[in-house]
Each structure stands twice: as structure tokens, then as C-alpha cells.
């Protein structure tokens, strides 16, 4: 019925969060987005652009520790590769949390001058990088600045 649709639309509009004129809802403010991105990064929950979706497997992103995918059921693109990696061997690369100066502008992580990892996402002075599970003993750098390995927080782990 038409009347029901009008009531539902009015109800939906009344429940939308609003903020000061011109600023929009509070949760859409850029400073809130930076805070959320940094929080996700500390927990090891990567956020990256669509252009990188096909580059990483769930194991490389360490999503297995979050139980974020299933190897036994479902049908999704890349399922065979994910299941094969799970059942036949181990992933050789995983997600590592780093603290680097100017982390937001970095693309790669180096050890002894050789590239060893790639930055997936960054916020402030912290970043998540895909790196070998057996980290090199040499000091890690990004654009000449030293990088320190930090532990992923376990708040999202199940």
C-alpha cells in the first residue's frame, strides 16, 4: 500500500543520524574515519582499495586468525587456491604490523636494501604489510626510515 511506503520512508528519514548543517552525520567525519582505520590496523583488519582485491589471498592477509573465511563450504572466486593453500601447505607470507615514520607514504619495506614486503594499508605512523612469515634478521626500513614490528592486537581473533 502507498500509505505504508510513505510511513516507512518517513520512519527511515527520522532514524538517519544528522549532524550540524554542512558536516553530515558524526560517524562520517574524516577524523572519525582516521581513528577507525587506525583501530582496524592495530587489530590486523586490513582495508585497501578495490584495485588490490585480486592481489592477496585470505591467508596472506592473515584472515585465518579471524576465521573470516571457510575452506569447507561456500562458493567464491579463488576458493580452490585458498583451500589448496590450507590443506596442502602453509602460506609463506602473512600480515605484519609495522611502526614507521611516514608510513602513509610507503609502498615497500626493505631489509638490507632488498624489498621484503609490501604495504597494504597505513594510518598515521603505523602500517600493515604483507611480509614473509619468517622475518629477516636485518633491520627493516621504509624509504630509509627505520620500521619496527609490532604485534597484532587480538581483539577480533576468535
Residue pairs with C-beta under 8 A, 6 or more apart in sequence:
16 25
17 25
17 26
17 27
18 25
19 25
19 26
19 28
19 29
23 29
26 32
34 123
34 124
37 47
37 121
37 123
38 123
38 124
38 126
40 46
40 47
41 47
41 97
41 121
41 122
41 123
41 126
41 127
41 128
42 97
42 126
42 152
42 153
43 152
43 153
43 155
43 156
44 62
44 65
44 66
44 95
44 97
44 128
44 152
44 153
44 156
45 66
45 156
46 61
46 95
46 120
46 121
46 128
47 121
48 56
48 120
48 121
52 120
56 120
56 130
57 78
57 81
57 82
57 85
57 91
58 64
58 68
58 69
58 82
59 82
59 85
59 86
59 91
59 94
60 91
60 93
60 94
60 95
60 130
61 95
61 120
61 130
62 94
62 95
62 152
63 69
64 86
65 152
65 157
66 156
66 157
66 158
67 158
69 82
71 79
71 82
71 83
71 86
71 87
85 91
90 133
91 133
92 132
92 133
93 117
93 130
93 131
93 132
93 133
94 130
94 131
94 133
95 120
95 128
95 129
95 130
95 152
96 117
96 128
96 129
96 130
96 131
96 135
96 149
97 126
97 127
97 128
97 149
97 150
97 151
97 152
98 109
98 126
98 127
98 128
98 129
98 140
98 142
98 147
98 148
98 149
98 150
99 125
99 126
99 127
99 147
99 148
99 150
100 106
100 109
100 125
100 126
100 127
100 142
100 145
100 146
100 147
100 148
101 125
101 145
101 146
102 125
102 142
102 143
102 145
103 119
103 122
103 123
103 124
103 125
103 126
103 127
103 142
103 147
104 122
104 123
104 124
104 127
105 143
106 119
106 122
106 127
106 142
106 143
107 118
107 119
108 115
108 117
108 118
108 119
108 142
109 115
109 116
109 117
109 118
109 119
109 129
109 131
109 140
109 141
109 142
109 147
110 116
110 140
110 141
110 142
111 136
111 138
111 139
111 140
111 141
112 136
112 138
112 139
116 131
116 132
116 135
116 136
116 140
117 129
117 130
117 131
117 132
117 140
118 129
118 130
119 127
119 128
119 129
119 142
120 127
120 128
120 129
120 130
121 127
121 128
122 128
126 150
127 142
135 149
139 146
140 146
140 147
140 148
140 149
141 147
